[in-house]
Amino acid sequence: MPDAPADPARPLVPEPAYDHYLVGLDLRDRDVVIVGGGSVAQRRLGTLVAAGANVTVVAIQPTPAVESHAGVRVVNRAYRTGDLDGAWYAMAATDDPEVNAQVVADAEAAHIFCVRADEARRGTAVTPASVRRDGFNVGVLASGDHRRSAALRRAIAAGLGDGTLAAAPEGHHAAGVALVGGGPGDPELITVRGRRLLAEADVVVADRLGPASLLDELGPTVEIIDAAKVPYGRAMRQEAINDVLVERARAGKFVVRLKGGDPFVYGRGFEELIACVEAGVPVTVVPGITSAIAGPAAAGIPVTHRAVTHEVVVVSGHVAPDHPDSLVDWNALGALRGTVVIMMGVERLAQFADALIAGGRDSATPVAMIENASTSRQRTLRATLHTAAEVARTEDLRPPAIVVVGDVAAFDAASGTTGGERSDGVGDRSASEPGMETDPAAR
Ligand SMILES: C[S@@+](CC[C@H](N)C(=O)[O-])C[C@H]1O[C@@H](n2cnc3c(N)ncnc32)[C@H](O)[C@@H]1O
């Protein structure tokens, strides 16, 4: 459980949205104020002064090291509102949480980014663990987990030091295409191979879904093609994507087709593979973590659970149950007792729920809807088959979302509960039937 916010003016960012934007500040000749003159100030002063900042420390009792630091102005008194005037950057680093909260509040009012040393999540900036070597300045942030960022910093420092980590130029991979599953969105949920090939790409053709933030890490010479913007109509768009893959590979480039989830799960990956094979272009497939499984997992829902469900069916909601193009036997799905995972199902949720109920599924069957799974915008709605469409409507559920139907949809990993008894008549689940819940912190 996260701490209850002590400062209601600045509530904790719900997990896992604690994701900062890493940036380099030009602090030359700019005022920076550190409130507090202890070990935090001492650690930061060196790099701030080296960056050319005009540093002022406001502290009742600065340590001798802070007091005597070259190039630092020290104000020996308690903090007052107004001390940040003119500053571009601030740090609240006293041992008094109330003072730190006041500094952050004043900084926020003045639009000054401010680090809060005692409770990083309540500040508006955080200091990355950093290492300088050979002209590089590497910063590491780990969603507030200082031990992890410090550990990675140590590893980077060691690697740069002993040469096992080196900046290799791009474009040394043989020409061809890699169809890479990027996972559901969290950049850490791509495979090791996928990430390595991405780092070696000359061209990246990227989908709308998937780990978009990884594109930020690509070198400046890498050509990024937004597949969602490739022109022509829907059917033609796939052809145009195929063409671009083949054409760039024939031009000698190594092309990564970065797709959301797994390339072969509603990803049209096999069409791209066929296009490459037919064109004689070398192609490799790197499977990805599909959102069909990872989406529920990110919300604390296992798609199978011993003695509860022995089957999981992933189904496309791309067309309505009665659409002539539908290849899904919704009646058969309604007769299942296990988990049904509906992808692309937001728009027609009412029709799918009706079809499952018509096929025999209990209308009280739990449903979970996970929007933007594994990203900072993840949201989970809970309902039953009977209420799902209404809950989705009132809560304005938007794609991309995964809809999980089945007893596991009532599970809650945060509390370690299974949300009640089975919906097939075993036990009484009325007392624990889930209503609708939006609880990103419960992951
Ligand atoms: C065209 S399919 C692509 C599926 C992808 N290949 C995979 O394996 O996850 C798009 C659908 O995947 C689901 N989806 C993909 N990423 C998602 C995410 N981060 N959160 C929730 N649903 C997601 C949604 O149902 C969305 O409509």
The ligand as an SDF file (V2000), in Angstrom:
LIG
                    3D

 27 29  0  0  0  0  0  0  0  0999 V2000
   -4.5270   -4.7710  -33.2400 C   0  0  0  0  0  0  0  0  0  0  0  0
   -4.5320   -5.4980  -31.6600 S   0  0  0  0  0  0  0  0  0  0  0  0
   -2.8230   -5.7590  -31.4090 C   0  0  0  0  0  0  0  0  0  0  0  0
   -2.5160   -6.7600  -30.3420 C   0  0  0  0  0  0  0  0  0  0  0  0
   -1.0420   -6.9470  -30.1050 C   0  0  0  0  0  0  0  0  0  0  0  0
   -0.4030   -7.5430  -31.2500 N   0  0  0  0  0  0  0  0  0  0  0  0
   -0.7690   -7.7920  -28.8680 C   0  0  0  0  0  0  0  0  0  0  0  0
   -0.3140   -8.9310  -28.9730 O   0  0  0  0  0  0  0  0  0  0  0  0
   -0.9800   -7.2750  -27.7680 O   0  0  0  0  0  0  0  0  0  0  0  0
   -4.8870   -4.0990  -30.6640 C   0  0  0  0  0  0  0  0  0  0  0  0
   -5.6140   -4.4470  -29.3980 C   0  0  0  0  0  0  0  0  0  0  0  0
   -4.7240   -4.9850  -28.4620 O   0  0  0  0  0  0  0  0  0  0  0  0
   -5.1330   -4.6190  -27.1730 C   0  0  0  0  0  0  0  0  0  0  0  0
   -4.0380   -3.8630  -26.5610 N   0  0  0  0  0  0  0  0  0  0  0  0
   -2.8290   -3.6410  -27.0540 C   0  0  0  0  0  0  0  0  0  0  0  0
   -2.0550   -2.9800  -26.1850 N   0  0  0  0  0  0  0  0  0  0  0  0
   -2.8160   -2.7610  -25.1050 C   0  0  0  0  0  0  0  0  0  0  0  0
   -2.6180   -2.1330  -23.8720 C   0  0  0  0  0  0  0  0  0  0  0  0
   -1.4450   -1.5890  -23.5480 N   0  0  0  0  0  0  0  0  0  0  0  0
   -3.6240   -2.0890  -22.9870 N   0  0  0  0  0  0  0  0  0  0  0  0
   -4.8100   -2.6660  -23.2720 C   0  0  0  0  0  0  0  0  0  0  0  0
   -5.0660   -3.2650  -24.4250 N   0  0  0  0  0  0  0  0  0  0  0  0
   -4.0810   -3.3220  -25.3330 C   0  0  0  0  0  0  0  0  0  0  0  0
   -6.3890   -3.8180  -27.2950 C   0  0  0  0  0  0  0  0  0  0  0  0
   -7.4780   -4.6930  -27.2000 O   0  0  0  0  0  0  0  0  0  0  0  0
   -6.2410   -3.2800  -28.6800 C   0  0  0  0  0  0  0  0  0  0  0  0
   -7.4800   -2.9280  -29.2380 O   0  0  0  0  0  0  0  0  0  0  0  0
  1  2  1  0
  2  3  1  0
  2 10  1  0
  3  4  1  0
  4  5  1  0
  5  6  1  0
  5  7  1  0
  7  8  2  0
  7  9  1  0
 10 11  1  0
 11 12  1  0
 11 26  1  0
 12 13  1  0
 13 14  1  0
 13 24  1  0
 14 15  1  0
 14 23  1  0
 15 16  2  0
 16 17  1  0
 17 18  1  0
 17 23  2  0
 18 19  1  0
 18 20  2  0
 20 21  1  0
 21 22  2  0
 22 23  1  0
 24 25  1  0
 24 26  1  0
 26 27  1  0
M  CHG  2   2   1   9  -1
M  END
$$$$
